[in-house]
């Protein structure tokens, strides 16, 4: 649409207005959570919404950081996120590269199996029994291996690889590159936006994964941040323990403020990763929109 015409200017203004409203709808709840994490429970009860607390309090953060458990769980989450993302990218990109080669024998059969797995999953109990039979319970492999390849992401990456000129890959092979050499020296350097995009997708998935560690890791010292935060919420709600048997001086920690502080603690670390990938992420999303 021509932006110099009246209709073009009205269209642009409507777009800016709509996007501005969407930004406010997205930002204000997050600002409220940040402010609420520094507020007292009485203020949270008295005021329905605010972005600047009247009484600044660090009690919620003092409570959740009162032990070394949270720091240890953050370290575990970083390990699981880094290891899981590396495995996911390695499996997804190598398999997608193989499936992008039309001369691969049995390519269509494998693709059909991938699509079948997207439509019909094995279910929770069969997956748990497989993990148990492999002896992976109470190990981090049980968290990172079962979902190592996403069928949907695999097909998107395969489609992107097919758009890379085949002649370029053939030229590399004529110069002596093996198939792995073509993938490492030609295909992957041309796929940096896609790698950054799916690295962020996989990393966010592993960072927020709560259910897998909960059912596969029985040792509480191996719990990642999300599971530990769940335990803190349960404790703050008084669902664990009997208040009638507590010491008379026991003070119930601020419930709402703790929940908000936990949201901040669980969200900020993964948000800090985004600026480093934002440049490639935006380009990768555009590639997926055009070729996916």
Residue, then its C-alpha position, 0 to 999 in steps of 0.5 A: x500500500x502506498x504510504x503517501x496516500x490518505x488511505x495509506x496514512x490511515x492504515x499506518x496510523x491504525x496499525x501503530x494504534x493496534x500494535x501500541x495497544x497490544x504492547x500495553x496489554x502485554x507490558x502492563x501485567x508484567x510491570x504489575x508482577x515486578x511491582x507486586x514482587x516488591x510489595x507487601x501482601x497487605x498492599x497487594x490485597x488493598x490495591x487491585x493494580x499498581x506498577x509502583x509499590x507504596x511500601x518497598x519490600x524485599x521479603x519475598x526475595x529474602x524468603x526464596x533466596x533464604x537457602x542455597x537450594x534456589x541457586x543450585x536449582x538455577x545451576x541445574x536448569x542451566x545444565x539441562x537447558x544447555x545440554x538439551x538444546x545442544x542435543x536437540x539442535x544436533x539431532x534435528x539438523x543432522x536428520x533434517x539434512x539427511x531427509x533434505x537429500x532426495x536421493x536418500x533411500x527410504x526418505x519418504x517412509x521416514x518422513x511418514x513416520x515423523x508425521x505419524x509421530x506428530x499426530x499420534x504420540x506414545x502417551x505418558x505411561x508408555x514413554x515413562x516405561x521406555x525411559x525406565x526400561x533404559x535405566x534413565x530414571x534419576x538421570x538428566x538424560x531422562x529429561x533431555x533425550x525423550x523429546x530430542x527431536x520435534x517433528x514440526x521443527x524437523x520438517x521446517x529445517x528440512x524445508x529450509x535446507x531444500x531451498x539451499x542451491x543443490x549446485x552449491x553442495x555439489x560443487x563442494x563435493x567435487x572439491x572433495x567434501x564429504x556429506x558431513x563436510x558439506x553440512x558443516x562447511x556449507x549448509x550450517x554457515x548458511x543456516x545461522x538465523x535458523x539455528x538461532x531461532x530453533x536454539x531459542x525455541x528449544x532453550x525456552x522449552x527446556x528452561x520452562x520444562x516442569x513435568x519431565x523433571x517432576x516425574x523422572x527425577x526422584x532425587x530432590x537435589x537434581x531438581x531444576x528451577x521450575x520444580x523447586x519453584x513449585x515446591x516453594x509455591x506449595x509451601x507458601x500456600x500452606x498446602x504442605x505442613x500443619x499450621x496448627x503444629x507450628x511454633x507460635x512465632x511462625x509467620x506465614x510468608x507473603x503468599x502473593x508477593x512470593x508467587x510474583x517474585x518466583x515468576x520474575x526469578x523463573x523468567x528473567x534468566x531466559x529473557x537475558x538470552x534473547x538480546x544475544x539471539x534477537x538479530x538472528x531470531x528475527x531473520x530466522x522467523x522471516x525465513x520460516x514465514x516465507x519458506x515454511 
